[in-house]
Structure formats: structure tokens, C-alpha cells
Amino acid sequence: MVLTKAELISALQNEVRILLHLCTKVEPAHVDYRPTPKQRSTLELLRYLSFMGPHIVTAVKTGTFDMEAWGAAEKAAAEKNFETVVADIGKLPDSYASSVGSIADADLRQEIEMFGQKGSRGQNLVYLILCAHAAYRTQIFLYLKSAGREELNTYNLWAGMDGKM
């Protein structure tokens, strides 16, 4: 594996740290912002991120995607307000440490099939969770910029901190 398990956990936790930083930039007027009518709102994206990772970890561990559990998590998240969703996201670092940390190294190298694609469990964790976090936090960043937060810059997106360019 290119990443050690500790490095993967650290990378996932860093993604959450950056996402939480971006959440501090969401003003009340931005919560329901969506660039076009058919796109998710800021809150809808954050709701998704609040449950996506833990459910994908479970799927990767078992080799089976549980649509019923996913649907229940999605439905529960849809009822949550911004503050509750951010609090849920704040629990992800510990969740990733325990859930990913409990996967044996040998199991990370085992091949499984997820969503029609074959790959190792480790590869699936990187592609389906780590990459998704990076993509969705970038989308949140772009929503914020589009909604008028022009002061945000590369530091906010990639370092998860305020800084002047």
C-alpha cells in the first residue's frame, strides 16, 4: 500500500479539519445557497458529508454496500440543521481513527468489488472517501466564493486556515 494505515487516517482527518474550517465561513445566507436550481445546497452537501464516509468504510470492510442503512442515514441527515450537521462532521476524525484503524493491514490489501469496480479495500477507501472529501470540500469552497466570500483563497481550501495570498 502506498499509504500506511496511519497516513490514510491522518489524511482523512485532515480533510475533515479543512471542511470544518470552511464550515466556519458559511454564513446563514449561505446555508441554502445553490448555484443552480438542480444542484445541492450548501447544507445538503454538508449533510451528505456527515454520513458518507462512515457508511463507505463499513461497505469497504464488509465488501457489501447496504442500501437500506445508507437510505436511513440519508433520511436522518435530511432532518438536521446546519449546527447539528457540523457537529456530526466534527465526530468524523474519531470515527475514521477507530473504523479504519480496526482494519487489518492484510485486509486493506484484499481485493473487493464496489460499485462495479475491483480494487483493494485500501484503494477503495482512498478513492471513495478520501477523494470524495477533497472533491466535496472544493465544491463547498466554490459555493462560498460564488455566494460572495471573495476573501477566501488557496489557504482556506488547501490548508484549512485563513491567510493572505
N, C-alpha and C positions, 0 to 999 in steps of 0.2 A: 504494500500500500504506500502511496506517495506521502500521504499524511499519516502521522501517528494518530491513535485514537485521542490522545490528549490535545494534539494540534487541531483535530476536527472539532472537538468540543469547544476549544478556545475560539476557533473561527466562528462557530455558531453563536457563541456567547457575545463575540464582538459584533456580529450582525445585529443582535438584539440590542446591544448597547447603542449602536448608531441609530437604530429605529426608535428607541426611547428618546434619544436626543432630538430626533426630528419631530417626535410627538410633542415636545415642549414648544415647538414652533407653530403648532396647529392652534389657531385662534377659533373662537366659537363660530365665526362666519365661515371657516374653512371645513368644518366637520361634515357638512352636507355638500361640499363642493364636488362637482364632477365636470370635467372638461366638455363632455358632450352628453346628451340625454341617456345614451345607452351604456355609458361607462359606469363602473362602480364609483360610489362616492368615497371620499377620504375615510369616513367611518366604516364603510363596507369593506374597504381594503384592509383596514386595521382589524376588523372583526375576523376576516379570513386568516390573517397572520397570527391571531391569538390562539387558533386551534390547529392550523395546518401542520406545523412541524411535529408536535407530539403524535398526531394521528398517522403521519407518514412514518415516523420512527417505529411505531407499532406495526404498521404494514410491512416495513422492511424486515423487522425482527421475525415476524411470523411468515412472511412470504405471501401474505394474503391481504388484499385491501378490503376492509369491512365497510361496505357502502351504508349499512344501517347505522353504524356508530358514527360515520362521517356525517350523515344526514342529521342525526341527533345533535351533534356538536355544532353543525352549521345553524340549525334551528335555534339552539340555545344562545349562540353568539348573536344572532339577529335581534335578540331581545335586549342586548346590553347597550348601555350608553358609553360615551367616549371614555369617561373616567374608569369605568369598570373594565373596559377592553384594554386600556393602558395598564391597569393593574394586572390583568391576566398576562399581558405581554411581559410584564416585569417578572413573572414567575418562570418564564421560559429558560433563563440561564440555568437554574437549578434543575429544571426538568430535563434539559439536554445533558447535563452532567450525570444525572442518575440513569436516564434511559439509554443514552448512547454508551455511557461508561459501563453499563452492565452487559454489553455485547462482547463476547469473547473475540479476541483477535482472529482466531481461526474462522469464526462465523462471519466476520467482516469480509473475508476473502471468498466465502462461498457464493456461488452464482445462484441468482434467483431471477424470476421473470416478473417484472412490474409494468403494468400498462402496455403490454405487448413488447417490451424491450428486455433483453437479457443483459445482466451485469452483476457484478459482485454487490453484496449488501453495502459495503463501503462506498462503492461508486454510486449506488442509488441514494445513499444519504447525502453525498455531495451534490449530485445532480438535482434531486427532488427537493432538498431542504436548503442547503447552503446557497445554491444558485438562485433558488426562489426568493430567499431572503434578500439577496443582493438586488435582484430584479425589482421586487416589490418596494423595497426601500427607495430605490431610484425613482419608481413611479410616484411614491409619496412626495419625494423631494420635488419632482417636476410639477405635481399638483400644487404644492406650496408656492413654487416660483410663478406658476401660471395664475394663481389666485392673488398674487401681488407681493409675496415675500421676496422682493428683489435683492435684499441684503444677504440672502443665503448664498453660499458659494461652495466650492470644492471641499473646503474643510468640513462643512456641515455634512455633506454627502459621504465623503470617504473617511474622514477622521472622527466624525461624530462629535464635533466641537465647533465653537464659534472661532472665527479667525479672519483676519484681513488678508486679501489677496495681494 
